[in-house]
């Protein structure tokens, strides 16, 4: 109850300051009433949807849009507050000056100008978030990389990989738009398609209506997948072990129904003209205690030669270079976890390329490649949060995700289809 009281008070304070700009610009009682009606609806709808929220089991599109309404209304209002609060501080200073001097200040004219400016600035995040909810979440971007390796087998020179990640089928809405994204994947005509986890939000049944869309994915040398943190049954049913296990089995079966070879701490050999590369896949493993730690790189690398060329799928990018730390024997749901897992860059066998997802780029940020601008709040939790990284001669690529979770949109961080071409070149490696 206390958290809802705090939320209501915070929203009302922000709304009050925002209203100062509105009533300065217009005296229309209809506009004033509309402002408070929308404010009341957004707050009430959010509380109604989330006051009895049970993690995983009860999340619906209505929950997502309650969150979206909160963002689309209060983020712009927050920008207005910054201007109006600054104006109030300035007015306080002006009051002090007038109290002890004879200076006249046109405070009303300045306040009207700042109110108009604040509303103009607030229109930018309002339009951006609105676009992100309506169109941005389907603004699929094909991002291409060429990676050079000295020890790539000759037969795999030019080998193309398409990576997708974080489908989150329980959040998807438009089959037409998603089918367009799948068509973009197929147009890349890659040798393999690699899916790096989170096919659902919580339950296997979320994917059922989407199977006819996603089973159209095609690749010459196969489709492979690993599980993400959301692909474990206990995300849906809490402490009900029987339902959890049933859901877990069904989630794994969904991958097979879609034609994915699901790698559970395993590896596959891909052969061409008498040469081969290894594809390794681990179950979810990340540094956070909040998520499952079932991944075993040691187990996945069994029977892998010391000088083989290796590509790894691991959902959580923190697996790549997490620092040694004291790890608990169980996760927050008291499930046993693997705690003696080495990070990837220090693993005894060379992992040439690791593919991960998980972060979604937080579905919010700013990226302007031509100016070298790349920022999202998620970077403060995951330093390697999107794109290509290289450390100790090993590559990590973090996919921004195909779908979305909780907030039903994307602002500045668009859904991604990654195409990586492997090139044999000792000079550029």
VEXMIZA-484631 format. One line per field, with one value per residue (C-alpha): residue number from 0; residue in one letter; x negated, y negated, z. Coordinates in Angstrom, 1 decimal. Layout:
BEGIN
k	c(NUM/...)
r	c(A/...)
X	c(X/...)
Y	c(Y/...)
Z	c(Z/...)
END
This chain:
BEGIN
k	c(0/1/2/3/4/5/6/7/8/9/10/11/12/13/14/15/16/17/18/19/20/21/22/23/24/25/26/27/28/29/30/31/32/33/34/35/36/37/38/39/40/41/42/43/44/45/46/47/48/49/50/51/52/53/54/55/56/57/58/59/60/61/62/63/64/65/66/67/68/69/70/71/72/73/74/75/76/77/78/79/80/81/82/83/84/85/86/87/88/89/90/91/92/93/94/95/96/97/98/99/100/101/102/103/104/105/106/107/108/109/110/111/112/113/114/115/116/117/118/119/120/121/122/123/124/125/126/127/128/129/130/131/132/133/134/135/136/137/138/139/140/141/142/143/144/145/146/147/148/149/150/151/152/153/154/155/156/157/158/159/160/161/162/163/164/165/166/167/168/169/170/171/172/173/174/175/176/177/178/179/180/181/182/183/184/185/186/187/188/189/190/191/192/193/194/195/196/197/198/199/200/201/202/203/204/205/206/207/208/209/210/211/212/213/214/215/216/217/218/219/220/221/222/223/224/225/226/227/228/229/230/231/232/233/234/235/236/237/238/239/240/241/242/243/244/245/246/247/248/249/250/251/252/253/254/255/256/257/258/259/260/261/262/263/264/265/266/267/268/269/270/271/272/273/274/275/276/277/278/279/280/281/282/283/284/285/286/287/288/289/290/291/292/293/294/295/296/297/298/299/300/301/302/303/304/305/306/307/308/309/310/311/312/313/314/315/316/317/318/319/320/321/322/323/324/325/326/327/328/329/330/331/332/333/334/335/336/337/338/339/340/341/342/343/344/345/346/347/348/349/350/351/352/353/354/355/356/357/358/359/360/361/362/363/364/365/366/367/368/369/370/371/372/373/374/375/376/377/378/379/380/381/382/383/384/385/386/387/388/389/390/391/392/393/394/395/396/397/398/399/400/401/402/403/404/405/406/407/408/409/410/411/412/413/414/415/416/417/418/419/420/421/422/423/424/425/426/427/428)
r	c(X/X/X/X/X/X/X/X/X/X/X/X/X/X/X/X/X/X/X/X/X/X/X/X/X/X/X/X/X/X/X/X/X/X/X/X/X/X/X/X/X/X/X/X/X/X/X/X/X/X/X/X/X/X/X/X/X/X/X/X/X/X/X/X/X/X/X/X/X/X/X/X/X/X/X/X/X/X/X/X/X/X/X/X/X/X/X/X/X/X/X/X/X/X/X/X/X/X/X/X/X/X/X/X/X/X/X/X/X/X/X/X/X/X/X/X/X/X/X/X/X/X/X/X/X/X/X/X/X/X/X/X/X/X/X/X/X/X/X/X/X/X/X/X/X/X/X/X/X/X/X/X/X/X/X/X/X/X/X/X/X/X/X/X/X/X/X/X/X/X/X/X/X/X/X/X/X/X/X/X/X/X/X/X/X/X/X/X/X/X/X/X/X/X/X/X/X/X/X/X/X/X/X/X/X/X/X/X/X/X/X/X/X/X/X/X/X/X/X/X/X/X/X/X/X/X/X/X/X/X/X/X/X/X/X/X/X/X/X/X/X/X/X/X/X/X/X/X/X/X/X/X/X/X/X/X/X/X/X/X/X/X/X/X/X/X/X/X/X/X/X/X/X/X/X/X/X/X/X/X/X/X/X/X/X/X/X/X/X/X/X/X/X/X/X/X/X/X/X/X/X/X/X/X/X/X/X/X/X/X/X/X/X/X/X/X/X/X/X/X/X/X/X/X/X/X/X/X/X/X/X/X/X/X/X/X/X/X/X/X/X/X/X/X/X/X/X/X/X/X/X/X/X/X/X/X/X/X/X/X/X/X/X/X/X/X/X/X/X/X/X/X/X/X/X/X/X/X/X/X/X/X/X/X/X/X/X/X/X/X/X/X/X/X/X/X/X/X/X/X/X/X/X/X/X/X/X/X/X/X/X/X/X/X/X/X/X/X/X/X/X/X/X/X/X/X/X/X/X)
X	c(0.0/-2.8/-4.4/-1.1/-0.7/-4.2/-3.6/-0.3/-1.9/-4.9/-2.6/-0.4/-3.4/-4.8/-1.3/-0.8/-4.1/-3.1/0.2/-1.4/-2.7/0.6/2.7/0.1/0.4/4.2/7.1/9.5/11.4/11.8/8.0/7.5/10.2/8.8/5.3/6.5/8.8/6.0/3.7/6.3/6.9/3.2/2.6/5.8/5.3/1.7/2.7/5.6/3.5/0.5/2.0/2.6/-0.1/-1.6/-5.0/-4.8/-1.5/0.8/-1.1/1.1/1.0/3.2/0.3/-2.1/0.1/0.8/-3.0/-3.1/-0.4/-2.4/-5.5/-3.9/-2.2/-4.6/-8.0/-7.0/-5.4/-8.7/-10.5/-8.0/-8.6/-12.3/-11.5/-8.9/-10.9/-13.8/-11.4/-10.2/-13.8/-14.5/-11.4/-12.5/-15.8/-13.9/-11.7/-14.9/-16.2/-13.0/-12.8/-16.2/-16.3/-14.2/-14.6/-11.4/-11.1/-8.6/-8.0/-4.7/-6.1/-9.1/-6.9/-4.7/-7.7/-9.2/-5.8/-5.6/-9.2/-8.6/-5.6/-7.5/-10.4/-8.0/-6.5/-9.7/-9.7/-5.9/-6.1/-9.1/-7.5/-4.2/-6.2/-8.0/-4.7/-3.0/-5.8/-9.2/-8.8/-8.5/-11.2/-13.5/-17.1/-19.4/-22.9/-25.8/-29.3/-32.3/-34.7/-38.2/-40.1/-43.4/-42.5/-39.1/-38.9/-39.1/-35.7/-34.0/-35.4/-32.3/-30.1/-27.1/-25.3/-22.0/-21.4/-18.0/-17.3/-14.6/-11.4/-9.2/-6.2/-3.9/-4.3/-4.0/-0.8/-0.8/-1.3/-1.6/-4.5/-6.3/-5.9/-7.7/-10.6/-10.8/-10.8/-13.8/-15.6/-15.1/-16.2/-19.7/-20.1/-22.5/-24.0/-22.7/-20.2/-21.1/-18.5/-20.0/-17.1/-13.9/-11.3/-8.5/-7.9/-6.8/-4.7/-5.1/-1.5/-2.4/-4.2/-1.3/0.3/-3.1/-4.3/-2.9/-4.9/-8.2/-8.3/-8.9/-12.5/-14.9/-18.7/-20.8/-22.8/-20.2/-18.6/-20.0/-18.9/-19.7/-17.4/-17.2/-16.4/-12.6/-12.6/-12.6/-9.3/-9.5/-9.1/-5.4/-4.3/-6.4/-6.8/-4.5/-7.2/-4.9/-3.5/-7.0/-8.4/-5.5/-5.9/-9.7/-9.2/-6.7/-9.0/-11.8/-9.3/-8.3/-11.9/-11.8/-8.4/-9.9/-12.8/-15.4/-18.1/-18.1/-21.6/-21.5/-25.2/-26.0/-27.9/-27.3/-29.9/-29.1/-31.1/-32.0/-34.4/-36.1/-36.6/-34.5/-33.6/-32.0/-28.8/-28.4/-25.3/-24.9/-21.9/-21.4/-24.3/-24.8/-26.5/-23.2/-21.5/-18.1/-18.4/-19.0/-22.6/-22.3/-24.9/-28.1/-30.7/-32.9/-30.2/-29.3/-33.0/-33.4/-35.1/-36.0/-39.5/-42.1/-42.7/-39.1/-37.2/-34.3/-31.2/-29.2/-25.6/-25.1/-22.0/-23.4/-26.4/-27.7/-28.9/-31.6/-33.8/-32.2/-34.7/-35.3/-32.8/-31.2/-28.2/-25.3/-24.5/-20.9/-19.1/-16.3/-13.8/-16.0/-16.9/-20.3/-22.8/-26.2/-28.6/-32.1/-31.6/-34.6/-34.0/-34.3/-37.4/-39.4/-38.1/-40.7/-39.5/-39.4/-35.9/-36.3/-32.8/-30.1/-26.5/-24.3/-21.1/-19.2/-19.6/-17.2/-19.2/-16.6/-14.3/-15.3/-18.3/-20.0/-22.2/-23.6/-26.4/-27.6/-28.4/-29.6/-26.7/-25.5/-23.8/-21.2/-20.6/-21.2/-24.9/-25.2/-24.2/-25.6/-28.7/-28.6/-24.9/-24.6/-26.7/-30.1/-33.0/-36.4/-38.6/-41.7/-41.2/-37.6/-34.5/-31.2/-28.1/-25.0/-21.8/-19.3/-16.4/-13.7/-10.7/-10.0/-9.1/-6.9/-6.9/-5.2/-7.6/-11.1/-12.5/-15.7/-16.8/-15.2/-14.6/-17.6/-18.5/-22.2/-24.1/-27.7/-30.0/-33.2/-36.2/-39.5/-42.2/-45.4/-46.2/-42.9/-42.5)
Y	c(0.0/-2.4/-2.1/-3.0/-6.1/-7.2/-6.6/-8.6/-11.5/-11.6/-11.5/-14.3/-16.5/-16.1/-16.6/-19.8/-21.3/-20.3/-21.9/-25.3/-25.4/-24.3/-27.0/-29.7/-29.0/-28.5/-29.5/-27.0/-25.1/-22.1/-21.8/-22.1/-19.4/-17.2/-17.4/-16.2/-13.5/-12.0/-12.2/-10.5/-7.8/-7.0/-6.7/-4.7/-2.3/-1.6/-0.9/1.2/3.4/3.8/3.7/7.5/8.3/11.8/12.0/14.0/15.7/12.8/10.4/9.4/6.9/4.7/4.6/3.6/0.7/-0.5/-0.9/-2.5/-5.1/-5.9/-6.5/-8.4/-10.8/-11.3/-11.3/-14.5/-16.0/-15.4/-17.5/-20.3/-20.0/-20.7/-24.0/-25.0/-24.1/-26.1/-29.0/-28.8/-28.9/-31.9/-33.7/-33.1/-34.8/-37.6/-38.1/-38.5/-41.1/-43.0/-42.9/-44.6/-46.6/-48.5/-46.3/-45.5/-42.0/-40.9/-37.6/-36.9/-37.3/-35.2/-32.5/-32.4/-32.0/-29.2/-27.4/-27.4/-26.3/-23.5/-22.2/-22.3/-20.3/-17.9/-17.2/-15.5/-12.6/-12.4/-11.8/-9.5/-7.3/-7.3/-6.3/-3.6/-2.0/-2.2/-1.6/-1.5/2.0/3.3/1.1/4.1/3.2/5.6/5.0/6.5/7.3/8.9/10.6/11.6/14.7/16.1/19.7/19.9/23.1/22.4/24.0/21.5/18.3/16.3/18.3/16.2/16.3/14.6/14.1/13.2/13.1/12.3/13.0/12.8/14.2/13.4/9.6/9.7/8.4/7.9/11.0/8.9/6.9/9.9/11.8/8.9/9.3/13.0/12.3/10.0/12.8/15.2/12.6/12.6/16.2/17.1/20.5/20.8/19.0/18.8/17.9/16.8/17.3/15.9/17.4/16.7/14.4/17.1/19.9/22.2/21.5/17.9/19.3/21.4/18.7/17.6/21.0/20.6/17.3/18.4/21.9/20.1/19.3/21.0/21.6/23.8/25.5/25.4/23.4/23.6/22.2/21.9/21.0/17.6/16.7/16.4/19.9/21.7/22.9/21.4/17.9/18.7/20.9/19.8/22.7/25.2/27.6/29.9/27.1/25.6/28.9/29.4/25.9/26.4/29.5/27.7/24.7/27.0/28.8/25.4/25.0/28.4/27.7/24.7/26.7/25.4/27.7/26.7/26.9/27.6/27.4/29.2/28.7/29.5/29.9/28.1/29.7/28.4/30.0/32.1/29.2/28.2/25.5/26.1/24.5/24.5/23.7/23.3/22.9/19.5/18.3/14.8/13.0/11.9/14.0/12.9/15.3/19.0/20.3/23.7/23.0/25.1/24.1/27.0/29.5/27.8/27.9/31.7/33.3/30.0/29.9/27.6/25.9/26.0/22.9/22.3/20.2/20.0/19.1/17.8/15.7/13.4/11.2/11.0/14.6/13.3/11.5/11.5/10.9/13.5/13.1/15.0/16.8/18.2/21.9/21.1/18.4/16.2/19.0/21.4/23.5/25.0/23.2/23.8/21.6/22.8/21.7/19.9/16.7/17.0/14.9/17.0/20.4/22.9/23.5/20.6/19.2/17.2/15.6/15.5/14.5/13.1/11.1/10.5/6.7/5.5/2.4/1.6/0.8/-2.8/-4.8/-6.9/-5.6/-7.7/-5.6/-8.4/-10.5/-7.6/-8.1/-5.0/-5.2/-3.4/-3.3/0.4/-0.2/-0.9/2.7/4.4/2.6/4.8/4.2/4.0/4.5/5.9/6.1/7.7/8.7/10.9/11.8/13.0/11.4/10.9/9.7/8.6/8.6/5.9/8.3/9.2/8.6/6.6/7.2/5.3/1.9/2.6/0.4/-0.6/-4.2/-4.7/-1.0/0.8/4.6/6.2/8.9/9.5/10.9/11.9/13.0/14.9/14.1/15.8/13.1/13.2/9.5/8.1/10.6)
Z	c(0.0/0.9/-2.6/-4.2/-2.0/-2.9/-6.6/-6.5/-4.6/-7.0/-10.0/-8.6/-7.8/-11.3/-12.8/-10.8/-12.1/-15.6/-15.3/-14.5/-18.1/-19.5/-17.7/-18.5/-22.2/-22.3/-20.1/-21.7/-18.9/-21.4/-21.8/-18.1/-17.4/-20.2/-18.7/-15.2/-16.7/-18.7/-15.6/-13.5/-16.0/-16.5/-12.8/-12.0/-14.9/-13.9/-10.3/-11.3/-13.6/-11.2/-7.7/-7.8/-10.3/-10.0/-11.8/-15.0/-14.4/-15.0/-17.3/-20.3/-23.1/-20.8/-18.3/-21.1/-22.3/-18.7/-18.5/-21.9/-21.0/-17.9/-20.0/-22.8/-20.4/-17.5/-19.3/-21.3/-18.2/-16.4/-19.0/-18.4/-14.7/-15.3/-17.0/-14.5/-11.4/-12.9/-13.4/-9.8/-8.6/-10.8/-9.6/-6.0/-6.9/-8.6/-5.5/-3.4/-5.9/-5.8/-2.1/-1.6/-4.8/-7.3/-10.4/-12.3/-13.8/-16.5/-14.7/-16.5/-20.0/-19.1/-17.6/-20.6/-22.9/-20.8/-20.6/-24.4/-24.7/-22.1/-24.0/-27.2/-25.7/-24.1/-27.5/-28.5/-26.0/-26.4/-30.1/-29.7/-27.2/-29.2/-32.3/-30.4/-29.3/-32.6/-35.2/-33.5/-32.1/-35.7/-37.2/-37.9/-38.7/-40.6/-39.1/-40.9/-39.8/-41.5/-39.1/-40.1/-38.7/-39.5/-38.5/-40.2/-42.2/-45.9/-46.6/-44.3/-46.0/-46.6/-44.2/-43.2/-39.9/-39.1/-35.4/-33.9/-30.2/-27.6/-29.5/-26.4/-28.2/-25.3/-26.1/-29.9/-31.5/-35.2/-37.3/-40.4/-39.0/-37.5/-40.7/-42.4/-40.0/-40.7/-44.4/-43.8/-42.0/-44.9/-47.5/-45.9/-47.3/-44.5/-44.0/-40.5/-38.3/-34.6/-32.0/-28.7/-26.3/-24.7/-27.1/-24.6/-21.7/-19.3/-20.8/-23.8/-24.9/-25.8/-28.9/-30.2/-32.4/-33.7/-34.9/-38.4/-38.7/-37.2/-38.8/-42.1/-41.0/-43.5/-43.5/-45.7/-42.9/-40.2/-37.4/-33.9/-30.5/-26.8/-23.9/-22.4/-18.8/-19.7/-21.2/-17.8/-16.4/-13.0/-14.4/-14.8/-11.9/-8.9/-6.5/-8.3/-9.3/-11.3/-13.5/-13.8/-15.1/-17.5/-18.9/-19.2/-21.3/-23.5/-24.0/-25.2/-27.5/-29.0/-30.3/-32.0/-33.5/-35.1/-36.5/-34.1/-32.9/-29.2/-27.7/-24.0/-23.0/-26.2/-29.4/-33.1/-35.9/-39.1/-42.0/-45.5/-48.0/-45.3/-42.9/-39.9/-37.4/-34.0/-32.8/-29.0/-27.1/-23.3/-21.2/-19.5/-17.4/-16.2/-13.3/-11.7/-9.0/-10.5/-13.4/-13.9/-14.0/-15.8/-18.4/-18.6/-21.1/-19.9/-20.8/-24.1/-25.1/-24.6/-27.6/-29.1/-30.4/-29.0/-32.4/-33.6/-34.8/-32.3/-32.2/-28.9/-28.2/-24.6/-23.9/-21.2/-22.3/-18.7/-19.2/-21.6/-19.1/-15.6/-12.8/-10.2/-7.4/-4.5/-6.2/-4.4/-4.8/-5.7/-7.6/-6.1/-6.7/-4.7/-7.8/-7.9/-10.2/-11.7/-9.8/-11.0/-14.6/-16.2/-18.1/-21.9/-22.5/-20.0/-21.1/-21.8/-25.4/-27.8/-28.4/-31.6/-31.6/-28.9/-29.7/-26.9/-26.4/-23.2/-22.7/-25.5/-25.3/-22.7/-25.7/-25.1/-26.0/-28.6/-31.5/-34.2/-35.8/-38.1/-35.0/-32.9/-30.4/-28.7/-25.3/-23.3/-19.5/-19.7/-20.1/-16.4/-15.7/-18.8/-20.1/-23.2/-24.0/-27.8/-30.9/-31.5/-28.9/-29.0/-26.0/-26.0/-29.6/-29.0/-30.4/-28.6/-30.4/-28.4/-30.4/-29.5/-29.7/-32.2/-29.9/-26.7/-23.1/-20.6/-22.3/-25.7/-27.8/-28.7/-28.6/-30.4/-30.0/-32.8/-33.2/-34.8/-37.3/-37.3/-40.2/-39.6/-42.4/-41.5/-43.6/-43.7/-43.8/-41.7/-42.4/-41.1/-38.2)
END
